[in-house]
Amino acid sequence: MSSKSKHPPKKKSFTRIFNEALAVFLWAWINVTHPAQDVIDAVAAEIRNVAESLSARNLSVDMIIKQLEQEHGIRTDWLRRDRG
């Protein structure tokens, strides 16, 4: 038996997960909308600000989802699906 099967997989850090999610979002958004570089930079900065607020517990994902629905009429069940 190989030694590989004896070790559990490494867990990803919050920062790594966040950076991967940011890259996926930015890739999809840029491919669909083709925004100017200053708009891309502003969105990336806002995402970092939101992530910092989430880390500081000044903001929750539930609060974000509520605001998306109230301000923009966007309804999502992403969290429900994530809970399994």
C-alpha positions in Angstrom: 0.0 0.0 0.0 1.3 3.4 -0.8 2.1 5.9 1.9 -0.2 8.4 0.1 -3.3 6.6 1.3 -2.2 6.8 4.9 -2.3 10.6 5.1 -5.5 12.6 5.2 -5.8 15.4 2.6 -4.6 18.8 3.6 -7.4 21.4 4.4 -7.4 24.7 2.6 -7.1 27.9 4.6 -9.9 30.5 4.5 -7.6 32.8 2.6 -6.9 30.2 -0.1 -10.6 29.4 -0.4 -11.4 33.1 -0.6 -8.8 33.8 -3.3 -9.9 30.8 -5.4 -13.6 32.0 -5.2 -12.5 35.6 -6.1 -10.6 34.3 -9.1 -13.6 32.2 -10.3 -16.0 35.2 -9.8 -13.7 37.7 -11.5 -13.0 35.3 -14.5 -16.8 34.7 -15.1 -17.7 38.4 -14.6 -15.0 39.7 -16.9 -15.8 37.2 -19.6 -19.5 38.2 -19.5 -19.3 42.0 -19.1 -15.8 43.0 -20.5 -15.5 45.9 -18.0 -12.8 48.5 -18.0 -9.7 47.9 -15.8 -10.7 50.6 -13.3 -14.1 48.8 -12.8 -12.3 45.5 -12.3 -10.0 47.0 -9.7 -13.0 48.7 -7.8 -14.9 45.4 -7.7 -11.8 43.5 -6.4 -11.3 46.1 -3.7 -14.9 45.9 -2.6 -14.7 42.2 -2.4 -11.6 42.5 -0.2 -13.5 45.0 2.0 -16.4 42.6 2.4 -14.1 39.7 3.1 -12.4 41.8 5.9 -15.8 42.7 7.3 -16.8 39.0 7.3 -13.5 38.1 9.1 -14.1 40.8 11.7 -17.7 39.6 12.1 -19.1 43.0 11.3 -21.0 41.4 8.5 -22.5 38.0 7.8 -23.3 36.1 4.6 -26.9 36.1 5.8 -26.8 39.9 5.9 -25.4 40.1 2.4 -28.1 37.7 1.0 -30.8 39.8 2.7 -29.4 43.0 1.2 -29.2 41.4 -2.3 -32.8 40.5 -2.1 -34.0 43.9 -0.6 -31.9 46.2 -2.8 -31.7 44.3 -6.0 -34.4 41.7 -6.0 -31.8 38.9 -6.2 -33.0 35.7 -4.5 -30.5 32.9 -3.8 -30.7 29.6 -2.2 -26.9 29.0 -2.4 -26.5 28.6 1.3 -29.5 26.2 1.6 -27.9 24.0 -1.1 -24.5 24.2 0.6 -25.9 22.8 3.9 -26.7 19.5 2.1 
